[in-house]
C-alpha cells in the first residue's frame, strides 16, 4: 500500500480575493475577510494547507470564481506548486512558501552575525511559512510541482 495516493485531512473552507486556477497552491487565512487565499509569502502568516482543486465554475467551464468554498488538504502528502526560480532541494529538505502560493527550499539566515531583537523575531516569524518536508528533489529553476509531506504549524 502506497501513502502517495492517500491524502491527509481534507476540509472545505471559504475562499476569496482572487480565483485559483490550478491545484497545489499554499493557502493562508485572511482574518479580516474570514476566508483562505493564496499565501503571499509574508512571514508571520501561518500556512493553512494546500488547495486540492481550482476555483473553476462547474456551470461555466473556463471561468474561475473569486469566492466560494474550496477543498483544502491540511496534512499528509500533497502535490505542491514549486516557484519557477526555486533553489535546488533534495528529499528531506524543509520547504516554505516563497510567495504566490509556491514553495522553495527553506534556509535560515546567516546565524554567525549578531542579531538584534527585531532580527531574531523575524527568524521566528519565518518558521510560520514552512509548508513541510520535500519528498522529491528539484533542480534549480525547475518549477512545476513536488510531493511534500505537509507539516504546517
Secondary structure, DSSP 8 states (H G I E B T S, - for coil): --GGG-B--EEEEEE-SS---SS--EEEEETTTTEEEE----TTS-EEEEESS--B-TTSTT-B-SSEEEEEE-SEEEEEEB-TT---B-TT-EEEEEETTEEEE------SS---HHHHHHHHHHGGGEEEEESS-B-TT--SEEEEEE---
